[in-house]
Amino acid sequence: MLKLILPDGKQIETKQGIPAINIIKEHIGEGLAQASLGIKLNNKVLDVYSPINESGSFKVLTFKDEEGKEIFRHSSAHLMAQAVLELFPEAKLTIGPVVEEGFYYDFDHPPFTQEDIVMIEQKMKEISERALEIKRIELTKDDAKDIFKNNKYKIELIEDMQEDEIISAYKQGDFIDLCRGPHVPNTKLLKAVKITKLAGAYWRGDSKNKQLQRLYGISFPDKKEMKEYLEMMEEAKKRDHKVIGEKQQLYMISDLIGKGLPIWLPNGEIIRNEIENFAIETEKKAGYVRVSSPHLAKEQLYIKSGHLPHYAHSMYPKMEMDDGVYYLKAMNCPHHHLVFNHTNRSYKDMPLKIGEYGTVYRNELSGTLSGLLRVRMISQNDGHIYCTKEQIPEVIEEEIRMVQNYYAIFGFNKYYLRLSLWSPKNKEKYIDEPENWNYTEEELRKVLNKLDVKYVEVEDEAAFYGPKIDVQFKTVTGREETLSTIQLDFAAKKKFDLKYTDNKGNLNNEVFVIHRAPLSSHQRFIAFLIEHYAGKFPLWLSPVQVILLPIADRHSPYCEEIVSQMKQKGLRVEVDKNTITTNKKVRNAQLQQINYILVVGDKEIENNTVNVRNRDGEIHGEKKIEEFIEKLLGEVKDKRE
């Protein structure tokens, strides 16, 4: 008999070879059996009809589980492929993976029209209603080639497989597609589907290959969840940082400069400077010293650091100069290692905290670039801490708390930590030093457990030189992004011969480097802020904090006096002198999301006051100038939302 352990600790016994679905029905319940999309046996995700042949942990996967969502949406991609083939038999299928918030499938077919997309969507719903059983089939390489002999893309994928590899396909009705699986047991589960976007894509991402038609989709178990998702997407459109960035004149991108290379306009530069000044002041209190490093360096530096070849794919091509080969800087850390080595270090210097808002360059494909979220030039809130072995826990804890404090200031609360580990199977991606990996991973794990914070462990997500703690941030628009990172580097000490004199007078090379970027890059962070606040920045970040609206021309001199007082106190203030009605001036100020709108007429001049309202239309009434300025200064100082 096999013993299976459920997530709640309950143990059940079953015979070997019994399908998972039967075990669920008999030992757990018919309701869960109907909702089940797959199962997880000892960390292996399988179909619900898979025979169970080993003991261990057993979990039923539903749409509430991430693995369940992945099964559901991958099955939806097959549903889309079947619909396209039934409508357009001449189309050639390629691949259809799951992506964040949905799935896509690439087709070799002339561009689909909007009418085609409506038909495909309707056909998907029709196939779902047919309640087709989805079955897994295992094939030999020759069998697979025979089934897909008329599809050159599938044949290419099959040819790339090992001779002894088990090839699987999934069949629903007359439709069959090459796939590792797992899949939901029946198309009837795929009740709510929608095609969200059409795009072009090259086969295997190579521009030398044929361009395919990529259909993106989303799916849910019921229409209610679909409706909620579509409403969230509508809200996301309103908060789109690209739209708000243009409206508020925060940044621009010019084709003459190039994609992914934004210019901060005056309003955006104000926000950028406020964040940078805040970070510099915070890090100064935490004991950081600041440096500034060049935007390029010789090839030898990046060979020494290991970024060539481990990171070469993300670096710009080499530049051959008269005195050697140079690369644009893709990271600051090698430069900071040289700063550490510039002078002899003592144990009294440790931990040494080096900070820099360094600009680095990443060779991103043009098709992946998106506003401020994905760029080629990154102004990074970077820093490196050089510490002893014994100091690792304390320094890591300090950095986690710094991130938490930053997020509290900005009002971010939907995030969790991810302990990103190496994979011993991926020898090309990581430095092959198992003992160092095990030690450093355990050090990070201990700190996370001590702090009792929510975190998950994920394999094969580490940096090539060490494990890291990533902060996984859930945006208001539903995306999950890595916003901050804290990395523990055990490799730099050997590569750069990092040493310090210990308390016994001996040279000690046990120098660990902690890479950290609590506020990510200006570009990504401000994109998140724009969407988080929907363009309604708190007072301390707003490009224009206050605007005065003179009712008539005779009120302008009084407004100018107030502007002078406010500017002397460091506030950002303007006067609207346009010859339009006051109501229109108020409306314009609200559209610009200016925090405070001050109306000035005869009464205000007589009483030495201003009539205050905010961008949301709330009227605060008459306020004395000096008192109101003090209120504003307090709000800025406290960085209130």
DABEL-V644309 format. One record per pair of residues at least 6 apart in sequence whose ideal C-beta (glycine too) atoms are under 6 Angstrom apart, sorted by sequence separation. I is the first residue (numbers start at 1). J is the second residue. D is the distance in whole Angstrom. If there is no record, write none. Layout:
BEGIN
I:J:D
I:J:D
END
This chain:
BEGIN
5:11:5
61:67:5
62:68:5
63:69:6
148:154:4
203:209:4
220:226:5
245:251:5
302:308:4
368:374:6
462:468:6
474:480:6
502:508:4
519:525:5
539:545:5
550:556:5
604:610:6
613:619:5
38:45:6
39:46:5
61:68:4
84:91:5
169:176:5
170:177:6
202:209:5
203:210:6
318:325:5
319:326:5
448:455:5
566:573:4
604:611:6
3:11:6
4:12:5
24:32:6
25:33:5
264:272:6
387:395:5
422:430:5
472:480:6
473:481:5
499:507:5
500:508:6
589:597:5
612:620:4
14:23:5
24:33:4
38:47:6
39:48:6
63:72:6
96:105:3
169:178:5
170:179:5
202:211:6
203:212:6
253:262:5
318:327:6
550:559:5
576:585:5
3:13:6
38:48:6
385:395:5
473:483:4
499:509:5
563:573:5
600:610:6
95:106:6
200:211:5
201:212:5
251:262:5
252:263:5
548:559:4
586:597:6
611:622:6
612:623:5
1:13:5
2:14:5
24:36:6
36:48:5
81:93:5
94:106:4
168:180:6
315:327:6
316:328:5
364:376:5
470:482:5
471:483:5
563:575:6
598:610:4
599:611:4
145:158:6
170:183:5
201:214:4
251:264:5
252:265:6
471:484:4
498:511:4
609:622:4
610:623:6
2:16:6
42:56:4
144:158:5
251:265:6
362:376:6
598:612:6
609:623:6
12:27:4
42:57:6
81:96:6
172:187:6
199:214:5
315:330:5
422:437:5
470:485:5
609:624:6
91:107:5
92:108:4
249:265:5
314:330:6
361:377:6
493:509:6
559:575:5
597:613:5
41:58:6
198:215:6
250:267:5
251:268:5
468:485:5
469:486:4
91:109:4
249:267:5
250:268:4
336:354:5
360:378:5
493:511:4
596:614:6
20:39:5
40:59:4
77:96:3
197:216:4
248:267:6
468:487:4
195:215:6
196:216:5
359:379:5
421:441:6
39:60:6
40:61:6
466:487:6
467:488:6
492:513:5
594:615:6
45:67:5
195:217:5
196:218:6
357:379:6
358:380:6
466:488:5
593:615:5
38:61:4
84:107:6
144:167:5
444:467:6
466:489:4
36:60:5
37:61:5
74:98:5
81:105:5
154:178:5
194:218:5
332:356:6
358:382:5
463:487:5
465:489:5
466:490:5
489:513:4
73:98:5
80:105:5
302:327:6
419:444:6
444:469:6
590:615:5
77:103:4
193:219:4
298:324:5
299:325:4
332:358:4
356:382:5
440:466:5
441:467:5
465:491:4
488:514:6
545:571:6
21:48:5
35:62:5
76:103:6
440:467:5
545:572:5
546:573:4
547:574:5
548:575:5
549:576:5
20:48:5
21:49:6
32:60:6
70:98:5
77:105:5
138:166:6
139:167:5
192:220:4
298:326:6
355:383:4
487:515:4
544:572:6
190:219:6
305:334:4
331:360:6
547:576:6
19:49:5
20:50:5
73:103:4
138:168:5
192:222:6
296:326:5
330:360:5
354:384:5
486:516:5
544:574:6
37:68:5
191:222:6
192:223:5
329:360:5
551:582:5
19:51:6
20:52:6
87:119:6
136:168:6
137:169:5
296:328:5
330:362:6
353:385:5
485:517:6
38:71:5
296:329:6
301:334:5
328:361:4
549:582:6
17:51:5
18:52:6
37:71:5
136:170:6
137:171:6
192:226:4
295:329:5
351:385:5
352:386:4
426:460:6
430:464:5
484:518:5
37:72:5
24:60:6
84:120:6
87:123:6
134:170:6
135:171:5
351:387:4
417:453:6
419:455:6
423:459:5
484:520:6
549:585:4
16:53:6
83:120:5
86:123:6
350:387:6
423:460:4
483:520:5
134:172:5
350:388:5
416:454:5
417:455:4
418:456:6
419:457:5
420:458:6
421:459:5
83:123:4
132:172:4
351:391:5
418:458:6
422:462:4
83:124:5
132:173:4
420:461:4
421:462:6
559:600:5
293:335:4
420:462:5
547:589:5
80:124:6
83:127:6
351:395:5
79:124:5
82:127:6
136:181:6
316:361:6
555:600:5
340:386:5
421:467:6
555:601:6
316:363:5
547:594:5
558:605:5
79:127:6
291:339:6
314:362:5
315:363:6
336:384:4
420:468:5
440:488:5
134:183:5
314:363:6
332:382:5
397:447:5
420:470:5
440:490:5
544:594:5
545:595:5
546:596:5
547:597:6
548:598:5
549:599:5
550:600:5
551:601:4
134:185:6
333:384:6
392:443:5
396:447:5
3:55:5
5:57:5
7:59:5
417:469:6
418:470:4
548:600:6
2:55:5
133:186:6
542:595:5
4:58:4
393:447:5
418:472:5
436:490:4
477:531:6
131:186:6
132:187:4
476:531:6
415:471:6
416:472:5
475:531:6
476:532:6
539:595:5
131:188:4
536:593:5
415:473:5
535:593:5
92:151:5
94:153:4
128:187:5
127:187:6
414:474:4
431:491:5
569:629:6
571:632:6
128:190:5
291:354:6
288:353:4
290:355:5
291:356:5
293:358:6
287:353:5
288:355:4
403:471:6
124:193:5
283:355:5
121:195:5
117:195:5
276:357:6
403:484:5
112:198:6
399:486:5
47:136:6
82:175:4
106:201:5
81:177:6
539:635:5
540:636:5
539:636:6
78:177:6
540:639:5
112:213:6
279:381:5
538:641:5
108:212:6
109:213:5
260:364:6
106:212:4
107:213:5
259:366:5
75:183:5
106:214:5
75:184:4
260:369:4
104:214:5
105:215:6
259:369:5
71:182:6
79:190:5
104:216:5
406:518:6
76:190:5
103:217:6
102:217:6
260:375:4
261:376:6
403:518:5
102:218:4
260:376:4
261:377:5
402:518:6
76:193:6
399:516:5
395:514:6
392:512:6
389:510:5
386:511:6
387:512:6
386:513:6
242:371:4
384:513:6
385:514:4
241:371:6
384:515:6
383:516:5
47:182:4
382:517:5
46:182:6
381:517:5
45:182:6
48:185:5
80:217:6
380:517:6
381:519:4
380:521:5
379:521:6
76:219:4
378:521:4
379:522:4
38:182:5
73:219:6
37:184:5
375:523:5
372:523:4
373:524:6
347:500:6
310:464:4
373:527:5
337:492:6
345:500:4
346:501:5
347:502:5
372:527:4
347:503:5
63:221:5
337:496:4
333:515:6
304:495:6
409:639:5
411:641:5
239:477:6
279:519:6
236:477:4
232:478:5
272:522:5
274:541:5
271:541:5
270:543:5
267:543:4
241:527:4
244:530:5
248:535:6
241:530:4
241:531:5
244:535:4
239:531:4
239:534:5
END
